[in-house]
Amino acid sequence: MVLHGEAPAAREAGRRDRAAMIGTMLLALDIGNSNITLGLFRAGALIGTRRTGTNPRSTTDELELLL
């Protein structure tokens, strides 16, 4: 991660690092009225899923634990 205010060369290096990480793995979220579904992709292949019911009374802490 590159912090705000760093030299342009450091910022450019940080962009390249983030681009490399983005190509490696993808987390897909489908947040619907009745379910939250997550899918984890690596190199274009689905490697894991998770599904839970959507509860309007869930706190952010509860949702974080599900993730």
Secondary structure as a PSIPRED ss2 file (coil, helix, strand):
# PSIPRED VFORMAT (PSIPRED V4.0)

   1 M C   1.000  0.000  0.000
   2 V C   1.000  0.000  0.000
   3 L C   1.000  0.000  0.000
   4 H C   1.000  0.000  0.000
   5 G C   1.000  0.000  0.000
   6 E C   1.000  0.000  0.000
   7 A C   1.000  0.000  0.000
   8 P H   0.000  1.000  0.000
   9 A H   0.000  1.000  0.000
  10 A H   0.000  1.000  0.000
  11 R H   0.000  1.000  0.000
  12 E H   0.000  1.000  0.000
  13 A H   0.000  1.000  0.000
  14 G H   0.000  1.000  0.000
  15 R H   0.000  1.000  0.000
  16 R H   0.000  1.000  0.000
  17 D H   0.000  1.000  0.000
  18 R H   0.000  1.000  0.000
  19 A H   0.000  1.000  0.000
  20 A H   0.000  1.000  0.000
  21 M H   0.000  1.000  0.000
  22 I H   0.000  1.000  0.000
  23 G H   0.000  1.000  0.000
  24 T H   0.000  1.000  0.000
  25 M E   0.000  0.000  1.000
  26 L E   0.000  0.000  1.000
  27 L E   0.000  0.000  1.000
  28 A E   0.000  0.000  1.000
  29 L E   0.000  0.000  1.000
  30 D E   0.000  0.000  1.000
  31 I E   0.000  0.000  1.000
  32 G C   1.000  0.000  0.000
  33 N C   1.000  0.000  0.000
  34 S C   1.000  0.000  0.000
  35 N E   0.000  0.000  1.000
  36 I E   0.000  0.000  1.000
  37 T E   0.000  0.000  1.000
  38 L E   0.000  0.000  1.000
  39 G E   0.000  0.000  1.000
  40 L E   0.000  0.000  1.000
  41 F E   0.000  0.000  1.000
  42 R E   0.000  0.000  1.000
  43 A C   1.000  0.000  0.000
  44 G C   1.000  0.000  0.000
  45 A E   0.000  0.000  1.000
  46 L E   0.000  0.000  1.000
  47 I E   0.000  0.000  1.000
  48 G E   0.000  0.000  1.000
  49 T E   0.000  0.000  1.000
  50 R E   0.000  0.000  1.000
  51 R E   0.000  0.000  1.000
  52 T E   0.000  0.000  1.000
  53 G E   0.000  0.000  1.000
  54 T C   1.000  0.000  0.000
  55 N C   1.000  0.000  0.000
  56 P C   1.000  0.000  0.000
  57 R C   1.000  0.000  0.000
  58 S C   1.000  0.000  0.000
  59 T C   1.000  0.000  0.000
  60 T H   0.000  1.000  0.000
  61 D H   0.000  1.000  0.000
  62 E H   0.000  1.000  0.000
  63 L H   0.000  1.000  0.000
  64 E H   0.000  1.000  0.000
  65 L H   0.000  1.000  0.000
  66 L H   0.000  1.000  0.000
  67 L C   1.000  0.000  0.000
